[in-house]
Amino acid sequence: MLEMQHIINQVNKLLIKNNKTIGLAESCTGGLLGTLLTQISGSSRYFILGVITYSNKAKEAVLKIPSRVIAQKGAVSEEVASLMAQNIRKIASADFGIGITGIAGPTGGTTQKPVGTVYIAIDSAQKNICQRFHFNGRRITVRKKAALKSLELLLGMLKTMNFEL
C-alpha cells in the first residue's frame, strides 16, 4: 500500500508541476483509478474527467468506439483499450488519456482471454502505449493490480517525457 501511495504522490506532483491534465476511461476497474488519483488534495488541477464505460453500449455511445471494432476484436483488446485512451483524451481535452479494459472475473474468461487479462492504454499527443497484462487473484485483486499498473505506466511515461518533479 505504501508503494501505491508513493506512486500516486509522484504522479500528482509531476502532473501539477508540469501543468498537465488527464482523463480516464475505465471498464474493469470500475472507477478505482479515478478514486486513487482524486484522493489527494490538488488533484482537481489535473483530473479533468473519468468515465466508467462498463458495457459495450457505453463504450460505443460515450467513447465513440465503433461497434465493428468491439465485434471483431472484443471489448477486451488492445484496439479497444487504445481507442478508449485516445477518445477520452479528446473528449476531456486533456494532455493524457488512460483506457483500461479487462476481465476481472471470476466469470467471463476464455482460453484466449482468461480471467485476469487486462489491457491498459495511455495516450498523449507525443506518445501512445498499450500493454496486455495477466493479473492473478480474486476480482478485487485484479482490479487493484490493474489500477496500480496504470499508475506505474503513467509515471514511467511522464519520466520518459522528461517531466521533472
N, C-alpha and C positions, 0 to 999 in steps of 0.2 A: 504494500500500500504506500509505503514511503517513496518507493521508486516512481510510482504513478504520480504522486503529488509533486515530486521534483520535475518530472516531465511536463506536467500541466503548468507549473510555475515558469519553466523556461519558455514554453510556447507563448504563454501570456506576456512575458516580458519582451520576447522577440517581436511579436505582432504589434504591441503597443509602441515600442521604441522605434520600429521601422514604419509605423503608421500604415499597417496592412490590415485587411479585413477578410472575413471568412463566412462562407455559407455551407450548410451541411444538408445532405440528403441521406437519411438513414432508413434502412429497412430492418434487418435482423437485430440491430442494436436497439431499436425501439426508442430512440431519443437519449440513450445513455451517454453518447459522446457529447451531445449538447449539454446535458446535465453536468458532466465533468468540466467542460470549458466554462460554463457560466457560474460555477460555484465560487469563483474568485472575483473579488472586487476589482472593478476596472474592465471586466470582460465586455461591457457594453461599448467600449471604444473599438472593438474589433469584431464582435459577434453580431452579424447582420441578420441572419435568418437560418432557422433549422426546420426541416420538414421530415415527417415520418411517412414515407411512401411505402407502406407495408404491402398493399395489394398491387397487382399488375395494373388495375384500372387507375389507381392513384399515380403510379409511375407514368402512365400514358397521359392522364389529364393534367397533373401538376407539373411534371418534369418534361412533358412533351417527348417521351421516348416512344418511337414508333412501335405499334403492336407487332409488326412483322419481325422486328429485331428480337422482341421478347419471345415470339413464337418460334423463331429459328434458332436462337442462341440460348434461350431460357432466361428467366428473371435473375438467376444466379449465374452470372457470366461476366467475363472481362468487358465485353461490349456494353452491357447494361450498366455496370459499375462506372465505366468511363463516361458514358452519357449522363449518368446521374451527377457526377462531379462537374462535368462541363456545363450542364444545363443549370444546376443550382448556382454555379458561379455567375452565370449570365443573369439569371432571374434576380439574384441578390445584388447584382452589380458589385461583386466582391473581388478581391485580389486572388483568393483561393477558394476552391470548392472541393469538398470531400464527398464521395459516394461510397456507401457500404451496403453490400447485399450478400446474403448468405443463408445457410441452413443451420439454425441454432438447435433444432431437434426438440424432443427426441424422435419425432417423426419427420418425414419429408425427404429423407436422403435416398439416393440411388447409388448404383455401382459406380457411375461416372462422377457423381457429386454426392459423396457420403455426408452424413451429419457432421457438422464442424467445418464444412467448406465455406470460405468467406472470400469475397473479392473486395479489395479496398483500392479506390482510385483517388488521386489528388490531381487537381487541375489548376494551372495558373497560366498566365499569358506567356511565360517563359519556359515552363516545363510541365510535362504530364507524366504521371506514373500510374500503373495499375498492377497489383500483385495478387496472386492467389495464395491463400493460406489454408491450412487444416488445423483447427484447434480441437484438442481433446477435452472431454469433460461434459458436465451436465449443461443444460440450456443457459443458465445464468453465467456459468464459467465461460462458455463460448462467446456470449455477448460481451463480458468484461474483457476477455482477451482481444476481441476484435476492436473494441473501443481503445484499449491501450495501444495496440499495434498501430491504429490510425494516428494516434498522437505521436508515436515514435517515428512513423513515416513522415509526418508533417514536420516534426522537429529536424529530422535528417534533411528534408528538402530545404527548409529555411537556412540551415547551416551551409549546405552546398551552394546556396544562392548568396553566400557571404553576408547574411544578415548578422548584425552584431548585437550582443547583449548590452 
